[in-house]
Amino acid sequence: MTKIAIIRIAGQQGLNKKVKNTFKLLNLHKKNSCIIITPSDSVEGMIKVIKDHSTWGEIDNKTLTQLLEKRGKLPGNKKLTEEYLKETISKSFAEFSIELEEGKLNIKDVAGLKPFFRLNPPIKGFGTNGTKKPFSMGGALGYRKENINSLIQSML
């Protein structure tokens, strides 16, 4: 069971209420924030609403592990550590990311882990045509398939 990563590309300005509300429901409050979610019909509907302001694709295990290690946050903006994971669910980062990908565990199972990841802007930018065109035309928006992993790597 694959997980998808959704990254918000647009800021708050100029968005209509429906798009703002959908970003709020997905916990994508700020630009360059990312969530990991299981695909479903309701998620696909939400993605259709925000498609012109975000990018998404299937995340692989290696990238998911790095995302948890480098950008996982606890309350008080504390970093997620391997010791904390072992205390709460008795798993390492690698084991947790495998079980998260398989659907056995959820991000909510780790007490206090924030459901979103704040990322840096990507090194060397989003692409040749910037953030206003779809990925299929050389821009940054829309569905990326496995290319989402290289984008997340450049944003860590």
C-alpha positions in Angstrom: 0.0 0.0 0.0 1.7 3.1 -1.2 1.6 6.5 0.6 1.5 9.8 -1.3 3.3 12.9 -0.3 1.5 16.3 -0.9 3.6 19.5 -0.9 2.0 22.9 -0.8 3.6 25.3 -3.3 1.3 28.4 -3.1 1.1 30.8 -0.2 -2.1 32.2 1.3 -2.6 35.2 -1.0 -5.2 35.1 -3.7 -6.7 31.7 -2.8 -10.5 31.1 -2.7 -12.3 29.9 0.4 -12.7 26.3 -0.8 -8.9 25.9 -1.5 -8.0 27.5 1.8 -10.4 25.2 3.7 -9.0 22.1 1.9 -5.4 23.1 2.8 -6.5 23.5 6.4 -8.2 20.1 6.4 -5.0 18.5 5.0 -2.8 20.3 7.6 -0.9 22.1 4.9 -0.9 25.5 6.6 2.2 27.1 5.1 4.1 27.1 1.8 6.6 24.3 1.4 4.9 22.1 4.0 4.4 18.4 3.3 2.1 15.6 4.5 2.1 11.9 4.0 -1.3 10.4 3.4 -2.9 7.1 2.3 -4.7 7.5 -1.0 -8.5 7.2 -0.9 -11.5 8.7 -2.8 -11.9 11.6 -0.3 -8.2 12.4 -0.6 -8.4 12.3 -4.4 -11.3 14.8 -4.2 -9.3 17.1 -2.0 -6.3 16.9 -4.4 -8.5 17.9 -7.3 -9.4 21.1 -5.3 -5.8 22.0 -4.6 -4.2 20.8 -7.8 -3.3 24.3 -9.0 -1.5 25.1 -5.8 0.4 21.9 -4.8 2.3 18.9 -6.1 2.0 15.2 -5.1 3.3 11.8 -5.9 4.2 8.3 -4.5 6.8 8.5 -1.8 9.4 5.7 -1.4 10.7 4.2 1.8 14.2 5.8 1.7 12.7 9.3 1.3 10.1 8.7 4.0 12.8 7.6 6.4 14.9 10.7 5.7 11.9 12.9 6.0 11.1 11.5 9.5 14.7 11.7 10.6 15.4 15.3 9.4 12.0 17.0 9.6 9.9 15.1 12.1 8.9 17.5 14.9 7.4 17.0 18.4 5.6 19.6 20.5 7.7 22.6 21.4 9.4 22.3 18.0 11.7 19.5 19.3 13.3 17.2 16.9 12.0 13.6 16.5 14.7 11.2 17.8 15.3 7.5 17.4 15.2 7.2 21.3 11.7 8.9 21.4 10.5 6.4 18.7 11.9 3.5 20.7 10.2 4.7 23.9 6.7 5.3 22.3 6.4 2.5 19.7 9.7 0.6 20.2 10.8 0.9 16.5 13.6 2.6 14.7 13.1 5.2 11.9 13.6 2.5 9.2 11.1 0.0 10.9 8.6 2.8 11.5 8.7 4.0 7.8 8.3 0.4 6.5 5.2 -0.1 8.8 3.9 3.3 7.9 4.2 2.5 4.2 2.5 -0.9 4.6 -0.4 0.7 6.6 0.2 -1.2 9.8 1.1 2.1 11.7 0.0 5.7 11.3 1.7 9.0 12.0 -0.9 9.5 14.8 0.4 6.3 16.6 3.6 8.3 17.7 2.3 10.4 20.5 3.0 14.1 19.8 4.4 13.7 16.3 3.2 16.6 14.2 1.2 15.4 11.1 3.1 17.7 8.7 6.7 18.4 7.8 8.1 21.9 7.2 10.5 21.8 4.3 13.0 24.3 2.9 12.5 25.7 -0.6 14.1 23.3 -3.1 17.8 23.7 -4.0 18.0 25.0 -7.6 14.3 25.9 -7.6 11.1 24.0 -8.6 12.0 23.7 -12.3 12.6 25.6 -15.5 9.1 27.0 -15.7 8.5 27.9 -12.1 5.5 27.4 -9.9 2.7 28.5 -12.3 2.7 25.6 -14.8 2.0 21.9 -14.3 4.8 19.4 -13.9 4.0 17.8 -17.3 4.9 21.2 -18.9 8.1 21.6 -17.0 6.6 23.5 -14.0 6.1 22.5 -10.4 2.4 21.9 -10.0 0.4 18.7 -10.1 1.1 15.0 -10.2 4.7 13.9 -10.2 4.6 10.1 -9.8 8.0 9.0 -8.3 9.7 12.4 -9.1 8.3 13.7 -5.8 11.1 11.8 -4.1 13.8 13.9 -5.8 11.9 17.1 -5.0 11.7 16.1 -1.3 15.4 15.2 -1.3 16.2 18.7 -2.6 13.9 20.3 0.1 15.5 18.5 3.1 
